Amino acid sequence: MVVERELTRRGYDAVYEGNRYFLIDGRSYLLQGCTLPMGGVPMQRTVLKPM
């Protein structure tokens, strides 16, 4: 998963647990995504909410 790779690249201990849940540095997070229009082109934004 792209998010897991990016977090690992930035030095976090990240594991995708499935069903939009991540374990990052021992804490559980829920992945939420939204699509925003930017200059007429859709851009996807990823938000990790702590559980």
N, C-alpha and C positions, 0 to 999 in steps of 0.2 A: 504494500500500500504506500502511496506517495507520501502521505502525512507521516507515517512511521519512519520512512527513510529520511525525510527532512529533519525530524526531531532528533534522530540518531546522529545525523551529520552535524547538528548544532550542539551535540554533546550530552543530550538527554538519554536516559535509559528508558526507551519506549518500546512497548509491546502492544500489538493489536490483539484484543481478546475476542473480537467478533461482535456482531450486532451493534456496531458503532461505539463500542467501549474500548478505551485505551488505558493501559497502566503506564504512567509516566512518573519515574523516580519514586515508585511505591505508592502513588496516589491514583485513584480512579477518576477518569474523565469521560464525558459523553461528547461525541462528535456531532456538531450541528452545522449544516451547510445552508447557505442561502445564495441566490443568484441576484446580482445587482446590475442594472444597466449603467454602463460607463461610456458615454459618448456614442450611444447607439449600439455598442457591442456588449453582450452579456459577460459578466465577470463573476466567477464563483468565489465566495469567501468561506473559509473554514473557521469555525469557532469551537474551542474545546471548553466545555463547562465542567467545573469540578463537581464531583458527586459527594 
